[in-house]
Amino acid sequence: MSILTAETTWRVHERNETALLIDGRDYYRAFFAAASKAKKSILLLGWQFDSDVQLVRGDDLPAGVEPREAELLALLDRLCRERPDLQIRVLAWDHSVLFALERELLQKLYFDAISCERFDFRWDNTVPLGGSHHQKVAIVDGRVAFLGSQDICQARWDDSAHRPDNEHRTSRGAAHQPYHEVQLAVTGHAARSMVDLFVWRWYGATGERLDPGDLVARDEADNKLTRPSLDFPVTLPMPAARLGLARTIPEVSGRAQVSEVAALYVKAIESAERLVYIESQYLTSCAVRDALLARMADASRPKLDVVIILPRKPERLKEEMTIGGPQAVLLQLLDQAAREHGHALGIYDVAAGVGEDGEPLYVYIHSKLMIVDDRRFIVGSANLTNRSMTIDSEIVAAYEALPGDRAVRNAVRRARVRLMLEHVGERAVLRALVRPEGLVARLDAMIDAGEVRLRRHDLRKDEPGLVAKAVHELTLEFLDPWESTNEKCPAA
């Protein structure tokens, strides 16, 4: 039975050409290449933007291009001035004071300094108190769109090696921690749906109605839509596939709640027969928790291997004080249920090596995805948190291999194995990662042998102290509110 239904998706598109872009290097250079060919429009939706983030670095810099010319604002400024038909529009979340120190100072002044009249930077504050616009979308000419976990901002660039000493992994001259991201490139009707999403968001934020047709490139010869293609480097091409798009749209005055993302994740978990593979920055969602617990408790179904890849700890103190406690409780509940019902659960961090201070250096997992049975693959902007299911705007895409669709199934398996090879390390035996059955046991054996970069996530270290518990009680409803349909979430 398909999980792509009217309840779980906004739109479903058939046989779209798509590709995965794994980690910042691959996404940024793909966006740089696509944007450099733009004729009609470049449209950006984001949680965060930085004007001075350098998109291509080192050997990826095209001949004759200086590093300064590869920065986001410099690129957009040059393209806008050179191409009289090109429109560039940037819509950024009008962030709360809690995130002020994480943002580029006087950001809007930098973007507004572009004098090209076809460049427009706006803020979007159309979310409830405590919510954010978390969709991360870039669209070029309406022919290709990027969506996923990665913002176009500082401190996110890295390649898949995650070397501790990578000289290019810097932010404004200072080294930053290894970062793992997953972005999706889509073409055709799926890219056009991203244009519609942008137009809808733009109207909600500014009151200005854009014509989607004016933002889509057409061939000059016959006035037909420009043929979509992924004519830039990608990490992993995907076959033409059925692709569902799902959203979280928070409820505000005059706008109803849309909870497609939550419904999609729950349906995917309910369908699991052998394997649930998760990468997420946080894991606090009551809906996801309850779906996993219910699936584990179903004695009539096969036993699962559940693999969860998380950051070793939250990136900043405020997340550690607020998200850390609920996540620790949720992970302990999953561990208890797995033991009780005979499932295999592996919760892991990824060690990149040793830092200059001699301490272990961990990869910060910022990707947001789930793979079920190598048949269903959800990837996008939504963390597995309550806020991503309710008060933040989100967009995700879902592949589904229908019976007999071997090409898509093989591609989803290939994507999972590619991701796991990155986390496990070059010494991993490929065949140990391919088969879902017994996967957790094999990963644990590799860890015990000291052969891999994976580390077991220490559930005991996640236990919040008294101060953290107090902060959690005071701020949870603001920073990660429970789903309104599940009042018992925290006490479960």
N, C-alpha and C positions, 0 to 999 in steps of 0.2 A: 504493500500500500504506500502511495506517495505521501511524503511529509509536506510537499509544496501544495498547500490548499489555500482557499480564500481566507482562512483564519490565520495562517502562518506567513503569508506573502502579500506584498503590495502588487508586484507584477512578476510574471514568469515569461521568460524569453527562450525560444528554441534555437539551438545550434549557433550560439555566439562564439566567435573567436576570442579567447581569453588567455591570460598567462599570469603566473605568480612572479612576484618580485620580492625576494627574500633578503631582508636587511637593507639598511639605509643606502649603501652604495648603489645597489641595483635599482632601487626606486628612484633616487635622486637623478641618476644619470639617464634613466628612461624618461623621467619627466623633462629633464633638460633637453633631450633629443626631440621629444614630441613637441614641446613648446617652441623650440627653435624653428619648427616647420609650420607653426600656426599661421593661418590666413584670416580666419573670421573671428575667433574668440578664444580666450583663456579664462576659465571660470574656476574660482577657488573657494571652497568651503572649509573652515577649519576651527579647531579648538584653540590653536595657537599658530601664529606665523612670526617669523623673524626676518627683517629686511635684509640682514647681512649673512644669512646662512649660505655657505658655499656649497653648491650643488654637485659639482664634479671636482675631483681632486687628484693630484699626482698624475699618473699615466693616463687617467681618464680625461684630463683636460685636452680639448681639441687643439690642434696645432694653431698657434697664433693667438690663443685665448689666454689672457692673464687671469690669475685667481680672482681678482676683484671683479672681473667681467662675468664670472660664473656665479656670483652671488644673486640671490633671488630678485631683489629689487632692481639691481643693475640689469639683469636679463630682461625683466618685464619692461623696464623703462626703454631699453634699446629697441625691443620688438615693437613697442607701441609707437615710437617715433619713426621707425623704418617702414611700417606697414599701414597705409592710410585706411584700410578697411578693417583693421584689427581692433576689437573691443576687449578690454581686460577688466574683470570685475572680481573683487576680493571681498568675501563676507566672513568676518571673524566674530567669534563669541565675545560679547562685551563682558569680560570676566569679572568675577567678584573680587573684593579686596583680599580674600584669602589667598588668591593666586598672584597678587600684584608683584611680589618679589621674583616670580618665575617668568615674568613677561619682560620683553624689551621695553626699556624706558622710553616714553614719548613715541611709541611705535607709530601711532596714526600720523604724527607730524612727518615722519620719514616717508610714509606712503603718500601722504598728501602733497609732499614736495615735488612729486612728478607733475609736470605741467601739461603733459599730454591730456587733452580733453576727453579722450576715449579710455582713460584709466580711472577707475572708481573704487575706493576702499570704504567699506561701511562696517559698523558694528551691528550685532544682532543680540538683543536682550530678551527675545520672546520666549522665555522659559520661566517656570515658577521659581519661587525663592529657593535657593540651594541647588537649582539645576544648572546645566550647561549645555551649550551646543557642541556636541562631541563628534559629529560627523566629520570625516577627513576625506575630502573629495577634491580631485583636480580633473578638469574636463578641457580638452583641446579640440576646437572646431566641431564639437558634437560628434566626432568620429571615434574618439578614444577617451576613456575615463579611467581614473585611478581611484580606488577606495580601499580602506583597510585601517591598519593600526597607526600609521605614521603621519605625524604632523610635519610640515615643512618649517623646521625651526632648529635652533641650535641644540647641541648635545645629543643628537639622534643619529648622526652618521656613524656607520660602522660597516665592515664587511663580514662575511660569514666565518672567517677564521677567528675573529674576536681576539687577536693577539694582544697581550698586555702592553706591548711596546709599539703599537701601530702609530707611526708619527703623523698620520693623517686624521686620527680620531681626536680632534681638538675642537673646542668651542671658544671663539674669540681669543685664540692663542693658548688656552689652557687645556691640558688633557682631560678627557672625561671617561667615565666607565664604559665598558662594552655594552652595546644595546642590541637587542634582537627585535626585529619588526617583520611583519608580513603584509604586503600590499597586493591588490589584485588589479590587473589591467583588463578592461572590457571594451568591446567594440560594438558596432551595429546598434540594434534596438536597445540593448542594455545601456550603451553610452547615451543614447537619446533619452532614456528614462532619467539618467543623471542630470541632463539638461533640464528636464521638467522639474526635478527635485530642486535644482538651483533656482529656477524661475519662481517656484512656489515659496521657497525660503526668502528670496530677495523681496518679493511682494510683501510677505509678512513683516519683514524688518524695516522696509523703506516706504511701502505704499506705492512703489513704482511697478507698473505692469510691463514686463518684458515680453517680446514676441519670440518664442523659442526658434521660429524659423530664421530669425535674423542672427542667430548664434551658431547656426550649423553651416559648415562649408559645403559648397556645391561646385561641381566641375564647370569651368567656364564654357566648355564646348557645348554641352547639352543641358546645362542647368540641373543635372541630377545630383543627388547627394554624393559627396566624395566617398569613394569606396573605402570602407574601414580596413585598416591593417595594422598589425603590430610591427611597424618598421623601425624598431629600436631594440637594443639588447634586452633580453628578459632572462630570468633565472630558470624558469621551467614553463615551457608552453603547455597548454592544456588543449585537449581535442574539442572540436565544436560540440557544445553540450547544452543541455537544458539547464537554465540558470534562474533561480528564484531570487528576488530582491525583497528584503524585509526591513521594516523601520520600527524604531521607537520614536513616537512624537508625544511629548508631555502635554498634559491638559492645561490649558490656560483659558481665560475668559474668551468665549466665542470659538474655541477649538477643542474638539474631543480628543481623549486619549487614544493613541494607537499603540498596541502592544504586540505587534507581529514578531518581534525578535524573541521575546519571552516564549511565545507560543511555539515558535520554530525550534528553539533549543529543547523545550520540553518534549515535543514530538520526536525529535531526533534521539533523545535519550530513551524514550519509551520504545523505540524501534530496535534498540541495540540487542544483538544476539551474541557477540563475541568480544567486541573491543570498543571502548570509549577513550579517545585520545584528546587531551585538552592542553592548550597553551593559553594562559591568561595572566594579566598583570595582577588581578585580584580575584578572589573566589569567595563571595559572600551572598550570592543570590539565593533567596529562599525558594524560588521556583526551581532553580537548577538543583539545589540541595534535595528538595522533596522528590523531584523526578528520579534522581539517582538512588535515594533511599528506597523509593517504591519499587524501582526496577530490581535492586538488590534483594528485596524482601520477597519477590515473586518466585516461589520455589518451583513453579512449572516451567520456568525459562532456563536456558543454558547459563552456566557461570561466566562471568565477565572478567576480562583484564581491563583495568582502568588505570591509565597513565596520565598524570597531571604534572605539567611543567610550570613552575612559578618562579618569581624572583626569590632570592634567599630571604630578603626582607623588604618592606616598603621603602620607596626611594627617599621619602622625607619624613620628618618627625610627625607632622600632622596626620599623614596616612597611617603611620605606625601606631599613633595614639587612638585613632578612630576606626580604621579598617582592620588593624591587626588582631584585636580581640575577637570580633565576630568571625573572622576568617579562621582563627585558631579553633574556635568552637565547632565550626562547620567541618573542618578537616578531621577533627577528632570524632565527630559523629560518623563521617564516612568511613574512617578507619575501624571504628567499632562495628558498623554494619557489615563491612567487608569480612571481618573476622567471624562474625556471628553467622553469616549466610554462605561462607565459603567462596567468596570472590577474591581476586588478586588485585590489590590496590597499591600502586607505586606513586609517591609524591616526591618530586625531584627538583633540585636546583642545578644550575650549570656553572661550573668553575672554569674560568678562562685561563687561570694560571696564578702566578704570584706577582703582586704589585711591587712598586719600588720600596715600599715600607716592609716588605717581607711577608705581608699578610695575604691570604687568599683573595683573589680578585674574581668576582662573580659577574656573570652576564645578567644584565637587567632584562627580564622577559617583559616586553611591551606588546607582543603579538596578542591577538584575540581570535581564537579559532577552536573548532571542535571537529574531529573526524570520527565517524561511527562506522565500524565494520568495513572500512575502506570502500564504502558505498555512498556515504553522505559526508559532505564537507562544507562546513559553515565558516566563513571568514569575513571579518569586517572591523568596525570601530568599537563594537560593544564588548566591554569587559563583562565577566560573569558576576555582576554586582546588582544589588537592588536598584541603584540609581540608573544603571544602564537599561534597566527594564521598565523604568517609570518616568523619572524627571529629567533625564538627559535625552537630547535628540541623538539617534544612532542610525546607521545604515549598514546592513550586512548582505552578503551574497551567499547562496547555497547551491552547490552541485548535488545532483542526485543521479546515481547510476540505476536505471530501471532494469528489470530482468532482461538478460541477454545483451546488455550494453557493456560489453567487455572493455571497450576503449576507455570509457569514462572511469570504470572501476579500476582499471590498471593505472590510469593517470592519478586517481586519488591515492591509491596505494603508493605510487611513486613519490607523490608529494609528501606523504607521511614519512616514508623512509628517508627522503632527502632532509626533512626537518630533523628527524631523529639522528641521522648521521652527523649533522652539525652539532647537536647537543652532546652526543656520545663521544665523538672524536674520531680521528682518522684510524685509530687502532681497532675500531669496532669491526666485527665480522658481519658483512652485509646480510648473510642469510639468517643471522640471529635476530634481525629486526623485521624481516618480511612477514613471517607467520604471526598472526595475532595470538593464537593460543599459546599460553605460557610465556608471553612477552615480559611480564613483570618479573617473573622468576629469573629469566635470562639477564635482564637489566640488573637485578640485584646481585647476581653472580658476578657480572662484570665489575660492578662497584666494589664488591668484596675482594676481587682480585687486583684492585688498584689500577685497572686498565683504561678507565674512561674518565671523561670530564663531569659526568653526572655525579651528584651527591644526593643522598637521602635528605629530604626536607625534615628538619628537626622539629617535630610537633611540640615538644616540650619548651623549646626556646620561644615559641609563639605565644605562650601563656602571658597575658597582660598583667602588669603589676597593679597595685591599688590606685595609683594616680591615673594610669591608662584606663582602668575600669571606670573611674569617675568621669574622665573626659569623654569616654565612649557613651556613657549614659546621658551626658549633657548634650552631645553633638550628633548622635547617630541619626536622629530624625532629620537633621539638616544635611549631613554629608552622605549618608547611605540609607535612606528611609526604607522601611519594610514595604513590601507590596501590600496594597490596601486590602487585598483579598485574603491575606494570611496574617492575622493578628498575633498568632502564636509563634511566629518565626523565631524571635530571640530566645524563647524559653525552651525550644525543642531540644 
